[in-house]
Amino acid sequence: MDNIADFSKAAAYLNDKIKNLYQGINGYIAELPHDKMVVLSLFLLLIILVMALILVWYAKTIINTVLETRRKEREIMQNTDPRLDRQILGLNDEEYIPFVPDDIEKIQKPEAPQNIKDNSSRPIDFDWEKKTRFTGGEKIRSAEAFQYRLKPQKLEGLLGLIVDLLKRGVDEPKIAQTIMFKNQHLNSEDDIIQTITAIKFFIYLCLNGRFKNINSDKMLPQPSTAIFHIARGDCSLALVLLEALIDHNIAKIKRLSEGKEKERRYSETSNCATIFGTFASFADVNLAVGAFELAIELNPRNVTAWGRIGDMYNRIDDFKQAFWAYSNVLNLADETLYTQQIANAGKMLAAYYRERGEREKAARFNEKSREFYDKIGINQYLTEREVKIVRIIESKEYEDMENIIDELMGQTQTSTTGYV
């Protein structure tokens, strides 16, 4: 009861104080001269007007932002590059019609099991130059529409995505663009293009049974197991198979008499050594240099090997040797067949001449190189829709890789033996 009485007294006291304050303010205002009253009223009206204008401006800004965002979304949907639009489970619930370019050659096994519906026997075509054709309607989105800032991923961590996209039949320029987007220029255009080519060529060798019946002191892994490990960023098993194949081919070549067949085997083995070097470059630059030297020894006109060894020399800062290698690319390469290798050599020589202060030479080499890379779109950003598609592919990639390789190799096995 005492508490209630104290509370009542306190409330009454507070009420009296507020009433006295209110009366004091009214008395002060009443005592003000008339002109000061007018000024005070105008000042209050001005404050109210300014606040109203600020509120109107803020509302208009929000409305304009929403309208601009919707306009950009419509532009993105209208201009989306469709080459990544493959049918993916769970992408949407509407009827989906995938885009299939006429010049895509899907990876297939020449003699697939009977329970595989695809009867095509055409092997994989690993010639990059055939994959650089674009129609006028296949323009890639400009960088202005893209606002993402991604954390760069190492190239060896993207090998599984390359395998997955190859299995889906995506063309090489679009794969290269996707990998460069994820890699964010940690690697050069040539590193990315040659890595895609190396994986395609290795799969080609696997599908055509080139690793069967090889006499080797080592226990060789299964080709499908090697591809699985490549997809996990580990090329060591592929290197074991390629080394055995190179040794096997060289032993055969020594028994052949001079002629076209011997030259053909030299050329094929040189290509295998080049692929070996590209895989080896992820872990050991010196091993890669040795492989490219062997490729050039087997076929001195191997333009790709000259370009690749130039890349390795450049990586270890041996610029004199790199200049020599890139010069050989330009001396040997047919401009209609080796445009990619010429572009890479031109880019690297442009940097060399720029360092020496020879700007005109640097500009000429750089212009030709840039034309090629602009043509294939490797340095273009992906659209927002393409980014979403790639994310869906990547989200399923790890758990589905065994099935991806089974389909790639035309296998029906359900066992996981060998995938360790």
C-alpha positions as a Markdown table, in Angstrom:
| # | Residue | x | y | z |
|---|---|---|---|---|
| 1 | Met | 0.0 | 0.0 | 0.0 |
| 2 | Asp | 2.9 | 2.3 | 0.8 |
| 3 | Asn | 4.3 | 1.6 | -2.6 |
| 4 | Ile | 1.1 | 2.6 | -4.3 |
| 5 | Ala | 0.9 | 5.8 | -2.3 |
| 6 | Asp | 4.5 | 6.7 | -3.2 |
| 7 | Phe | 3.8 | 6.0 | -6.9 |
| 8 | Ser | 0.7 | 8.2 | -6.8 |
| 9 | Lys | 2.6 | 11.0 | -5.3 |
| 10 | Ala | 5.4 | 10.7 | -7.9 |
| 11 | Ala | 2.9 | 10.7 | -10.8 |
| 12 | Ala | 1.1 | 13.8 | -9.4 |
| 13 | Tyr | 4.4 | 15.6 | -9.0 |
| 14 | Leu | 5.5 | 14.7 | -12.6 |
| 15 | Asn | 2.1 | 15.9 | -13.9 |
| 16 | Asp | 2.5 | 19.2 | -12.1 |
| 17 | Lys | 6.0 | 19.7 | -13.6 |
| 18 | Ile | 4.8 | 19.0 | -17.1 |
| 19 | Lys | 1.8 | 21.4 | -16.7 |
| 20 | Asn | 4.1 | 24.1 | -15.4 |
| 21 | Leu | 6.6 | 23.6 | -18.3 |
| 22 | Tyr | 3.7 | 23.7 | -20.9 |
| 23 | Gln | 2.4 | 26.9 | -19.2 |
| 24 | Gly | 5.9 | 28.4 | -19.2 |
| 25 | Ile | 6.4 | 27.7 | -22.9 |
| 26 | Asn | 3.0 | 29.2 | -23.8 |
| 27 | Gly | 3.7 | 32.2 | -21.7 |
| 28 | Tyr | 7.1 | 32.7 | -23.4 |
| 29 | Ile | 5.5 | 32.5 | -26.8 |
| 30 | Ala | 2.7 | 34.8 | -25.8 |
| 31 | Glu | 5.2 | 37.4 | -24.6 |
| 32 | Leu | 7.1 | 37.3 | -28.0 |
| 33 | Pro | 6.7 | 40.3 | -30.3 |
| 34 | His | 4.4 | 39.8 | -33.3 |
| 35 | Asp | 7.3 | 39.9 | -35.8 |
| 36 | Lys | 9.2 | 37.1 | -34.0 |
| 37 | Met | 6.1 | 35.0 | -34.0 |
| 38 | Val | 5.8 | 35.3 | -37.7 |
| 39 | Val | 9.5 | 34.4 | -38.3 |
| 40 | Leu | 9.2 | 31.4 | -36.0 |
| 41 | Ser | 6.1 | 30.1 | -37.8 |
| 42 | Leu | 7.8 | 30.6 | -41.3 |
| 43 | Phe | 10.9 | 28.7 | -40.0 |
| 44 | Leu | 8.7 | 25.7 | -38.9 |
| 45 | Leu | 6.9 | 25.7 | -42.2 |
| 46 | Leu | 10.2 | 25.7 | -44.1 |
| 47 | Ile | 11.4 | 22.7 | -42.2 |
| 48 | Ile | 8.2 | 20.8 | -42.9 |
| 49 | Leu | 8.5 | 21.7 | -46.7 |
| 50 | Val | 12.1 | 20.5 | -46.9 |
| 51 | Met | 11.2 | 17.2 | -45.2 |
| 52 | Ala | 8.3 | 16.7 | -47.7 |
| 53 | Leu | 10.6 | 17.4 | -50.7 |
| 54 | Ile | 13.2 | 14.9 | -49.4 |
| 55 | Leu | 10.5 | 12.3 | -48.9 |
| 56 | Val | 9.2 | 12.8 | -52.5 |
| 57 | Trp | 12.8 | 12.6 | -53.9 |
| 58 | Tyr | 13.5 | 9.4 | -52.0 |
| 59 | Ala | 10.3 | 7.8 | -53.3 |
| 60 | Lys | 11.1 | 8.7 | -56.9 |
| 61 | Thr | 14.6 | 7.3 | -56.5 |
| 62 | Ile | 13.3 | 3.9 | -55.3 |
| 63 | Ile | 10.8 | 3.7 | -58.2 |
| 64 | Asn | 13.4 | 4.5 | -60.8 |
| 65 | Thr | 15.8 | 1.9 | -59.4 |
| 66 | Val | 13.1 | -0.8 | -59.5 |
| 67 | Leu | 12.2 | 0.2 | -63.1 |
| 68 | Glu | 15.9 | 0.2 | -64.2 |
| 69 | Thr | 16.5 | -3.2 | -62.6 |
| 70 | Arg | 13.5 | -4.7 | -64.4 |
| 71 | Arg | 14.7 | -3.2 | -67.7 |
| 72 | Lys | 18.1 | -4.8 | -67.3 |
| 73 | Glu | 16.6 | -8.1 | -66.5 |
| 74 | Arg | 14.5 | -8.0 | -69.7 |
| 75 | Glu | 17.7 | -7.1 | -71.7 |
| 76 | Ile | 19.6 | -10.0 | -70.1 |
| 77 | Met | 16.8 | -12.5 | -71.0 |
| 78 | Gln | 16.6 | -11.2 | -74.6 |
| 79 | Asn | 20.4 | -11.4 | -75.2 |
| 80 | Thr | 21.4 | -14.5 | -73.3 |
| 81 | Asp | 23.9 | -16.6 | -75.2 |
| 82 | Pro | 22.1 | -20.0 | -75.5 |
| 83 | Arg | 25.2 | -22.3 | -75.9 |
| 84 | Leu | 25.2 | -23.3 | -72.2 |
| 85 | Asp | 21.4 | -24.0 | -72.3 |
| 86 | Arg | 21.6 | -27.8 | -72.0 |
| 87 | Gln | 18.7 | -29.7 | -70.4 |
| 88 | Ile | 19.5 | -29.9 | -66.7 |
| 89 | Leu | 17.2 | -31.7 | -64.2 |
| 90 | Gly | 15.6 | -29.2 | -61.8 |
| 91 | Leu | 16.5 | -26.1 | -63.8 |
| 92 | Asn | 12.8 | -25.2 | -64.4 |
| 93 | Asp | 9.4 | -26.9 | -64.6 |
| 94 | Glu | 8.6 | -25.7 | -68.1 |
| 95 | Glu | 9.2 | -27.6 | -71.3 |
| 96 | Tyr | 12.9 | -27.1 | -72.2 |
| 97 | Ile | 14.2 | -27.2 | -75.8 |
| 98 | Pro | 18.1 | -27.4 | -75.7 |
| 99 | Phe | 20.2 | -25.5 | -78.2 |
| 100 | Val | 22.3 | -27.9 | -80.3 |
| 101 | Pro | 24.8 | -26.3 | -82.8 |
| 102 | Asp | 25.3 | -28.2 | -86.0 |
| 103 | Asp | 29.1 | -28.4 | -85.8 |
| 104 | Ile | 29.3 | -30.0 | -82.3 |
| 105 | Glu | 30.9 | -33.5 | -82.4 |
| 106 | Lys | 30.0 | -35.4 | -79.2 |
| 107 | Ile | 32.5 | -37.8 | -77.6 |
| 108 | Gln | 31.5 | -41.3 | -78.5 |
| 109 | Lys | 33.0 | -44.7 | -78.4 |
| 110 | Pro | 33.5 | -46.2 | -81.9 |
| 111 | Glu | 32.2 | -49.6 | -80.8 |
| 112 | Ala | 29.7 | -48.9 | -78.0 |
| 113 | Pro | 27.9 | -51.8 | -76.2 |
| 114 | Gln | 24.6 | -52.8 | -77.8 |
| 115 | Asn | 22.5 | -51.4 | -75.0 |
| 116 | Ile | 23.8 | -47.9 | -75.7 |
| 117 | Lys | 21.3 | -46.2 | -78.0 |
| 118 | Asp | 23.8 | -43.9 | -79.8 |
| 119 | Asn | 25.1 | -45.8 | -82.9 |
| 120 | Ser | 27.5 | -43.1 | -84.0 |
| 121 | Ser | 31.0 | -44.4 | -84.4 |
| 122 | Arg | 32.8 | -41.2 | -85.2 |
| 123 | Pro | 35.7 | -40.5 | -82.7 |
| 124 | Ile | 36.2 | -37.3 | -81.0 |
| 125 | Asp | 37.7 | -34.5 | -83.1 |
| 126 | Phe | 40.3 | -32.6 | -81.1 |
| 127 | Asp | 41.1 | -30.0 | -83.8 |
| 128 | Trp | 40.4 | -26.7 | -82.1 |
| 129 | Glu | 40.3 | -24.7 | -85.3 |
| 130 | Lys | 37.1 | -26.4 | -86.4 |
| 131 | Lys | 35.3 | -25.2 | -83.2 |
| 132 | Thr | 35.8 | -21.5 | -83.7 |
| 133 | Arg | 33.0 | -20.7 | -86.1 |
| 134 | Phe | 30.3 | -18.3 | -84.8 |
| 135 | Thr | 27.1 | -17.2 | -86.6 |
| 136 | Gly | 26.0 | -13.6 | -86.5 |
| 137 | Gly | 23.2 | -14.5 | -84.0 |
| 138 | Glu | 25.6 | -16.0 | -81.4 |
| 139 | Lys | 26.9 | -12.8 | -79.9 |
| 140 | Ile | 28.3 | -13.0 | -76.4 |
| 141 | Arg | 27.0 | -10.6 | -73.8 |
| 142 | Ser | 29.1 | -7.5 | -73.0 |
| 143 | Ala | 30.9 | -7.1 | -69.7 |
| 144 | Glu | 28.7 | -4.2 | -68.8 |
| 145 | Ala | 25.7 | -6.4 | -68.0 |
| 146 | Phe | 27.7 | -8.5 | -65.6 |
| 147 | Gln | 28.4 | -7.3 | -62.0 |
| 148 | Tyr | 29.6 | -10.4 | -60.2 |
| 149 | Arg | 33.1 | -10.6 | -58.6 |
| 150 | Leu | 34.1 | -14.2 | -58.2 |
| 151 | Lys | 37.0 | -15.7 | -56.3 |
| 152 | Pro | 39.4 | -17.1 | -58.9 |
| 153 | Gln | 39.7 | -20.9 | -59.1 |
| 154 | Lys | 42.9 | -22.7 | -60.1 |
| 155 | Leu | 42.8 | -24.5 | -63.4 |
| 156 | Glu | 43.5 | -27.9 | -62.0 |
| 157 | Gly | 40.4 | -27.5 | -59.8 |
| 158 | Leu | 38.2 | -26.9 | -62.9 |
| 159 | Leu | 39.2 | -30.1 | -64.8 |
| 160 | Gly | 36.0 | -31.9 | -63.6 |
| 161 | Leu | 33.9 | -29.1 | -65.0 |
| 162 | Ile | 35.7 | -29.5 | -68.4 |
| 163 | Val | 35.0 | -33.2 | -68.4 |
| 164 | Asp | 31.3 | -32.6 | -67.6 |
| 165 | Leu | 30.9 | -29.9 | -70.3 |
| 166 | Leu | 32.6 | -32.2 | -72.9 |
| 167 | Lys | 30.2 | -35.0 | -72.0 |
| 168 | Arg | 27.3 | -32.5 | -72.5 |
| 169 | Gly | 28.6 | -31.7 | -76.0 |
| 170 | Val | 29.3 | -28.0 | -75.2 |
| 171 | Asp | 31.6 | -26.5 | -77.9 |
| 172 | Glu | 35.2 | -25.7 | -77.0 |
| 173 | Pro | 35.0 | -21.9 | -77.3 |
| 174 | Lys | 32.1 | -21.8 | -74.8 |
| 175 | Ile | 34.0 | -24.2 | -72.5 |
| 176 | Ala | 37.1 | -22.0 | -72.7 |
| 177 | Gln | 35.0 | -18.9 | -71.9 |
| 178 | Thr | 33.4 | -20.7 | -68.9 |
| 179 | Ile | 36.7 | -21.9 | -67.6 |
| 180 | Met | 38.3 | -18.4 | -68.0 |
| 181 | Phe | 35.4 | -16.9 | -66.2 |
| 182 | Lys | 35.9 | -19.2 | -63.3 |
| 183 | Asn | 39.7 | -18.9 | -63.4 |
| 184 | Gln | 39.7 | -15.1 | -63.7 |
| 185 | His | 43.0 | -15.0 | -65.6 |
| 186 | Leu | 45.1 | -17.0 | -63.1 |
| 187 | Asn | 46.1 | -18.8 | -66.3 |
| 188 | Ser | 46.6 | -17.6 | -69.8 |
| 189 | Glu | 44.2 | -18.3 | -72.6 |
| 190 | Asp | 46.6 | -20.8 | -74.1 |
| 191 | Asp | 46.8 | -22.7 | -70.8 |
| 192 | Ile | 43.0 | -23.1 | -70.8 |
| 193 | Ile | 42.6 | -23.9 | -74.5 |
| 194 | Gln | 45.5 | -26.5 | -74.4 |
| 195 | Thr | 44.1 | -28.1 | -71.2 |
| 196 | Ile | 40.7 | -28.6 | -72.9 |
| 197 | Thr | 42.5 | -30.0 | -76.0 |
| 198 | Ala | 44.6 | -32.3 | -73.8 |
| 199 | Ile | 41.6 | -33.7 | -72.0 |
| 200 | Lys | 39.7 | -34.3 | -75.3 |
| 201 | Phe | 42.7 | -36.0 | -76.9 |
| 202 | Phe | 43.2 | -38.2 | -73.9 |
| 203 | Ile | 39.6 | -39.2 | -73.9 |
| 204 | Tyr | 39.9 | -39.9 | -77.7 |
| 205 | Leu | 42.9 | -42.2 | -77.0 |
| 206 | Cys | 40.8 | -44.0 | -74.3 |
| 207 | Leu | 37.8 | -44.5 | -76.5 |
| 208 | Asn | 39.9 | -45.9 | -79.3 |
| 209 | Gly | 41.6 | -48.5 | -77.2 |
| 210 | Arg | 45.1 | -47.0 | -77.6 |
| 211 | Phe | 46.1 | -48.1 | -74.1 |
| 212 | Lys | 45.2 | -51.7 | -74.6 |
| 213 | Asn | 47.9 | -54.4 | -75.2 |
| 214 | Ile | 50.8 | -52.2 | -74.1 |
| 215 | Asn | 53.8 | -54.0 | -72.9 |
| 216 | Ser | 54.9 | -52.3 | -69.7 |
| 217 | Asp | 56.7 | -53.3 | -66.5 |
| 218 | Lys | 54.3 | -51.1 | -64.6 |
| 219 | Met | 50.7 | -52.0 | -63.6 |
| 220 | Leu | 48.7 | -49.6 | -65.7 |
| 221 | Pro | 45.4 | -48.1 | -64.4 |
| 222 | Gln | 42.1 | -48.4 | -66.3 |
| 223 | Pro | 41.5 | -45.5 | -68.7 |
| 224 | Ser | 38.2 | -44.7 | -67.0 |
| 225 | Thr | 40.0 | -44.5 | -63.6 |
| 226 | Ala | 42.5 | -42.1 | -65.1 |
| 227 | Ile | 39.7 | -39.8 | -66.4 |
| 228 | Phe | 38.0 | -39.9 | -63.0 |
| 229 | His | 41.3 | -38.7 | -61.4 |
| 230 | Ile | 41.7 | -36.0 | -64.0 |
| 231 | Ala | 38.2 | -34.8 | -63.0 |
| 232 | Arg | 39.4 | -34.6 | -59.4 |
| 233 | Gly | 42.4 | -32.5 | -60.5 |
| 234 | Asp | 45.0 | -35.3 | -60.4 |
| 235 | Cys | 46.6 | -36.1 | -63.7 |
| 236 | Ser | 49.2 | -38.7 | -62.4 |
| 237 | Leu | 47.3 | -41.8 | -63.7 |
| 238 | Ala | 46.9 | -40.2 | -67.1 |
| 239 | Leu | 50.7 | -39.5 | -67.1 |
| 240 | Val | 51.4 | -43.2 | -66.4 |
| 241 | Leu | 49.2 | -44.3 | -69.3 |
| 242 | Leu | 50.7 | -41.7 | -71.7 |
| 243 | Glu | 54.3 | -42.6 | -70.7 |
| 244 | Ala | 53.6 | -46.3 | -71.4 |
| 245 | Leu | 52.0 | -45.5 | -74.7 |
| 246 | Ile | 54.9 | -43.2 | -75.8 |
| 247 | Asp | 57.4 | -45.9 | -74.9 |
| 248 | His | 55.4 | -48.5 | -76.7 |
| 249 | Asn | 55.1 | -46.4 | -79.8 |
| 250 | Ile | 58.8 | -45.5 | -79.9 |
| 251 | Ala | 59.7 | -49.2 | -79.7 |
| 252 | Lys | 57.4 | -49.9 | -82.7 |
| 253 | Ile | 58.8 | -46.9 | -84.6 |
| 254 | Lys | 62.4 | -48.2 | -84.3 |
| 255 | Arg | 61.3 | -51.5 | -86.1 |
| 256 | Leu | 59.7 | -49.7 | -89.0 |
| 257 | Ser | 61.4 | -48.9 | -92.2 |
| 258 | Glu | 61.5 | -45.3 | -93.5 |
| 259 | Gly | 58.2 | -44.2 | -95.1 |
| 260 | Lys | 54.8 | -42.5 | -94.5 |
| 261 | Glu | 53.8 | -45.0 | -91.8 |
| 262 | Lys | 56.9 | -44.3 | -89.8 |
| 263 | Glu | 56.3 | -40.5 | -90.2 |
| 264 | Arg | 52.6 | -40.9 | -89.1 |
| 265 | Arg | 53.6 | -42.8 | -86.0 |
| 266 | Tyr | 56.3 | -40.2 | -85.2 |
| 267 | Ser | 53.6 | -37.4 | -85.5 |
| 268 | Glu | 51.0 | -39.3 | -83.3 |
| 269 | Thr | 53.6 | -40.0 | -80.6 |
| 270 | Ser | 54.7 | -36.4 | -80.7 |
| 271 | Asn | 51.1 | -35.4 | -80.0 |
| 272 | Cys | 51.0 | -37.8 | -77.1 |
| 273 | Ala | 54.1 | -36.2 | -75.6 |
| 274 | Thr | 52.6 | -32.8 | -76.0 |
| 275 | Ile | 49.5 | -33.9 | -74.1 |
| 276 | Phe | 51.8 | -35.4 | -71.5 |
| 277 | Gly | 53.5 | -32.1 | -71.1 |
| 278 | Thr | 50.3 | -30.2 | -70.7 |
| 279 | Phe | 49.1 | -32.5 | -67.9 |
| 280 | Ala | 52.6 | -32.5 | -66.3 |
| 281 | Ser | 52.7 | -28.7 | -66.2 |
| 282 | Phe | 50.2 | -28.6 | -63.3 |
| 283 | Ala | 52.7 | -30.2 | -61.0 |
| 284 | Asp | 56.2 | -30.1 | -62.5 |
| 285 | Val | 57.4 | -27.5 | -65.0 |
| 286 | Asn | 60.7 | -29.3 | -65.6 |
| 287 | Leu | 58.9 | -32.5 | -66.4 |
| 288 | Ala | 56.7 | -30.6 | -68.8 |
| 289 | Val | 59.7 | -29.0 | -70.5 |
| 290 | Gly | 61.2 | -32.5 | -71.0 |
| 291 | Ala | 58.0 | -33.8 | -72.5 |
| 292 | Phe | 57.7 | -30.9 | -75.0 |
| 293 | Glu | 61.4 | -31.4 | -75.9 |
| 294 | Leu | 60.6 | -35.0 | -76.7 |
| 295 | Ala | 57.6 | -34.0 | -78.8 |
| 296 | Ile | 59.8 | -31.6 | -80.8 |
| 297 | Glu | 62.5 | -34.3 | -81.2 |
| 298 | Leu | 59.9 | -36.7 | -82.6 |
| 299 | Asn | 58.3 | -34.1 | -84.9 |
| 300 | Pro | 60.3 | -30.8 | -85.3 |
| 301 | Arg | 57.3 | -29.3 | -87.0 |
| 302 | Asn | 55.0 | -29.8 | -84.0 |
| 303 | Val | 53.7 | -26.2 | -83.7 |
| 304 | Thr | 51.8 | -26.8 | -80.5 |
| 305 | Ala | 54.8 | -28.3 | -78.8 |
| 306 | Trp | 56.9 | -25.2 | -79.7 |
| 307 | Gly | 54.2 | -22.9 | -78.3 |
| 308 | Arg | 53.8 | -25.0 | -75.1 |
| 309 | Ile | 57.6 | -25.1 | -74.4 |
| 310 | Gly | 57.6 | -21.4 | -74.9 |
| 311 | Asp | 54.9 | -21.1 | -72.3 |
| 312 | Met | 57.0 | -23.2 | -69.9 |
| 313 | Tyr | 60.2 | -21.2 | -70.5 |
| 314 | Asn | 58.2 | -18.0 | -69.9 |
| 315 | Arg | 56.9 | -19.5 | -66.6 |
| 316 | Ile | 60.4 | -20.0 | -65.3 |
| 317 | Asp | 61.5 | -16.6 | -66.6 |
| 318 | Asp | 63.8 | -17.9 | -69.3 |
| 319 | Phe | 62.7 | -15.2 | -71.7 |
| 320 | Lys | 65.5 | -15.8 | -74.3 |
| 321 | Gln | 64.5 | -19.4 | -74.8 |
| 322 | Ala | 60.8 | -18.4 | -74.8 |
| 323 | Phe | 61.4 | -15.8 | -77.5 |
| 324 | Trp | 63.2 | -18.5 | -79.6 |
| 325 | Ala | 60.3 | -21.0 | -79.2 |
| 326 | Tyr | 57.6 | -18.5 | -80.0 |
| 327 | Ser | 59.6 | -17.3 | -83.1 |
| 328 | Asn | 59.6 | -20.9 | -84.3 |
| 329 | Val | 55.8 | -21.1 | -83.9 |
| 330 | Leu | 55.5 | -18.1 | -86.3 |
| 331 | Asn | 58.0 | -19.6 | -88.7 |
| 332 | Leu | 56.4 | -23.0 | -88.9 |
| 333 | Ala | 52.7 | -22.4 | -88.4 |
| 334 | Asp | 50.2 | -22.3 | -91.3 |
| 335 | Glu | 48.0 | -19.2 | -90.5 |
| 336 | Thr | 44.9 | -21.1 | -91.6 |
| 337 | Leu | 45.5 | -24.2 | -89.4 |
| 338 | Tyr | 47.3 | -22.9 | -86.3 |
| 339 | Thr | 45.5 | -19.6 | -85.6 |
| 340 | Gln | 45.3 | -20.3 | -81.9 |
| 341 | Gln | 49.0 | -21.1 | -81.6 |
| 342 | Ile | 49.9 | -18.0 | -83.6 |
| 343 | Ala | 47.7 | -15.9 | -81.3 |
| 344 | Asn | 49.4 | -17.1 | -78.2 |
| 345 | Ala | 52.9 | -16.6 | -79.7 |
| 346 | Gly | 51.9 | -13.1 | -80.8 |
| 347 | Lys | 50.6 | -12.2 | -77.4 |
| 348 | Met | 53.8 | -13.4 | -75.7 |
| 349 | Leu | 56.1 | -11.7 | -78.2 |
| 350 | Ala | 54.1 | -8.5 | -77.8 |
| 351 | Ala | 54.9 | -8.5 | -74.1 |
| 352 | Tyr | 58.6 | -9.1 | -75.0 |
| 353 | Tyr | 58.8 | -6.2 | -77.4 |
| 354 | Arg | 56.9 | -4.0 | -75.0 |
| 355 | Glu | 59.5 | -4.6 | -72.4 |
| 356 | Arg | 62.2 | -3.6 | -74.9 |
| 357 | Gly | 60.4 | -0.4 | -75.7 |
| 358 | Glu | 59.5 | -1.5 | -79.3 |
| 359 | Arg | 56.0 | -0.4 | -79.1 |
| 360 | Glu | 55.1 | -0.6 | -82.8 |
| 361 | Lys | 56.1 | -4.3 | -83.0 |
| 362 | Ala | 54.3 | -5.0 | -79.7 |
| 363 | Ala | 51.1 | -3.3 | -81.0 |
| 364 | Arg | 51.1 | -5.3 | -84.3 |
| 365 | Phe | 51.5 | -8.7 | -82.5 |
| 366 | Asn | 49.0 | -7.8 | -79.8 |
| 367 | Glu | 46.3 | -6.7 | -82.3 |
| 368 | Lys | 46.4 | -10.0 | -84.2 |
| 369 | Ser | 46.3 | -11.9 | -80.9 |
| 370 | Arg | 43.4 | -9.9 | -79.6 |
| 371 | Glu | 41.4 | -10.5 | -82.8 |
| 372 | Phe | 41.5 | -14.2 | -82.3 |
| 373 | Tyr | 40.6 | -14.2 | -78.6 |
| 374 | Asp | 37.8 | -11.7 | -79.3 |
| 375 | Lys | 36.5 | -14.0 | -82.0 |
| 376 | Ile | 36.2 | -17.1 | -79.8 |
| 377 | Gly | 35.0 | -15.0 | -76.9 |
| 378 | Ile | 37.2 | -16.6 | -74.3 |
| 379 | Asn | 37.6 | -13.3 | -72.3 |
| 380 | Gln | 33.9 | -12.4 | -72.4 |
| 381 | Tyr | 31.8 | -12.6 | -69.2 |
| 382 | Leu | 29.1 | -15.2 | -68.9 |
| 383 | Thr | 25.6 | -13.9 | -68.6 |
| 384 | Glu | 23.6 | -14.1 | -65.3 |
| 385 | Arg | 21.6 | -17.0 | -66.7 |
| 386 | Glu | 24.7 | -18.9 | -67.9 |
| 387 | Val | 26.2 | -18.4 | -64.4 |
| 388 | Lys | 23.2 | -20.0 | -62.9 |
| 389 | Ile | 23.4 | -23.0 | -65.3 |
| 390 | Val | 27.1 | -23.5 | -64.5 |
| 391 | Arg | 26.3 | -23.4 | -60.8 |
| 392 | Ile | 23.7 | -26.2 | -61.3 |
| 393 | Ile | 26.2 | -28.3 | -63.3 |
| 394 | Glu | 28.8 | -27.8 | -60.6 |
| 395 | Ser | 26.5 | -28.6 | -57.8 |
| 396 | Lys | 25.8 | -32.1 | -59.3 |
| 397 | Glu | 29.3 | -32.7 | -60.7 |
| 398 | Tyr | 31.1 | -34.2 | -57.7 |
| 399 | Glu | 28.4 | -36.8 | -56.8 |
| 400 | Asp | 27.6 | -37.6 | -60.5 |
| 401 | Met | 31.2 | -37.9 | -61.8 |
| 402 | Glu | 31.2 | -41.7 | -61.9 |
| 403 | Asn | 28.0 | -41.7 | -63.9 |
| 404 | Ile | 29.3 | -39.0 | -66.2 |
| 405 | Ile | 32.4 | -41.0 | -67.0 |
| 406 | Asp | 30.4 | -44.2 | -67.4 |
| 407 | Glu | 28.3 | -42.4 | -70.0 |
| 408 | Leu | 31.4 | -40.9 | -71.6 |
| 409 | Met | 33.0 | -44.2 | -72.0 |
| 410 | Gly | 29.8 | -46.0 | -73.0 |
| 411 | Gln | 29.9 | -48.2 | -69.9 |
| 412 | Thr | 27.0 | -49.8 | -68.1 |
| 413 | Gln | 28.8 | -50.9 | -65.0 |
| 414 | Thr | 27.3 | -49.9 | -61.6 |
| 415 | Ser | 30.4 | -50.9 | -59.5 |
| 416 | Thr | 32.6 | -48.2 | -58.2 |
| 417 | Thr | 35.7 | -50.4 | -58.4 |
| 418 | Gly | 38.7 | -48.3 | -59.4 |
| 419 | Tyr | 37.3 | -44.9 | -58.4 |
| 420 | Val | 39.5 | -44.2 | -55.4 |
